[in-house]
């Protein structure tokens, strides 16, 4: 009958609707930022870190269009160690929006869990005679991974990726060494597919965007 036919079609539409909702929910879950740091960093930390990563990715897409986001991360590392810094890339590191992200990280105290100034790190070093190493005034313009901070502990506990762990340890144990050297080592050891992992995205975002944003602002603006 017509009634049964209409009812059957309505039920089909209903089930299609449910399937679409399910697919959409699964998609949202898949796209959720999850660096697996929940056990040792606060919810507020993770909110601020997600904002930092998402903002950086918007800048990456502009810079490396039409590459996908994983390829863009990989190309960013490559350009970093190759020294490809034209006017467009200089502006990329002078972005005011990124300075706002850094300010939010400071206000939420997340910043201190990640970084200290190079000046602070160097002040703890001693030469072979046990004397403090000369601390260049420009060291205040550079930030490095805080060896006492929660961030580095959390990252090393959350990943088995040796390239990432070695990078964290190298930055802590060799304060002031070239960031370009670290970029080269990571580019050699990582692949574009590794950036499916949100933790790896986070480490590159903080170490090879916001650290440099901090320096360029101190060097050319303040």
C-alpha positions, 0 to 999 in steps of 0.5 A: 500500500501507499502507506507502507511504501511511505513508511518504508522510505521514511525508515530508510531516511531515518537509518541513513540519518543515523549513519551520517551522525555516526560517521560525523561523530567518529570523524570529530573524535578522530580529529580531536587533538590528543598528544597523550599528555593528559596524565601529567599536564593540566586540562588548561595546559592542553587547551592552550597547547591545542590552540598553539598547534592549530594556529601554527597549522593555519600558518603552515597551510598558507605557506605550503599550499597545496601540500597536506598538513603532514607534508607541510610540517616536514617541509617546514623542518627542511626549510629550517635547516636549509636556511630558506628565509626569504621575506615571506618566511621572515614574516611567517616568524614575525606573526602577531597572532603567534605572539598572542599565543605565546602571551596566552601560554605565559598567562596560563603558566603553561609557558614555564612548564615548557621553556626557560631563557637561555640565560637562566640555563647558561647561568647554571653551567660551569667551565673546567675550573668550576667557574660560571660560564660567560653569559651573553646578554643576548641569551635573554632573547632565546628560550630553550626547553626547561629541563625542570619543566613538566613538558619535557618529562611528559613528552619523554614518558608519552612517546617511544619515538627515539628521534623526539626523545633524542631531540628533547635530551639534546636541547636540554643537555646542549643549551645554546646549540644551533636550532638548525642542527636539531631541525636537520637531525629530525628531518633526517629521522622523521617522515611525513607520515609520523605527523599523524601523531599529535605529540610529534606535531606539538614538539615541532610546533613549540620547538621550531615555531614558537621558540623562533617567534620568541627570538625574532620578536626580541631581536627585531621588535623589542 
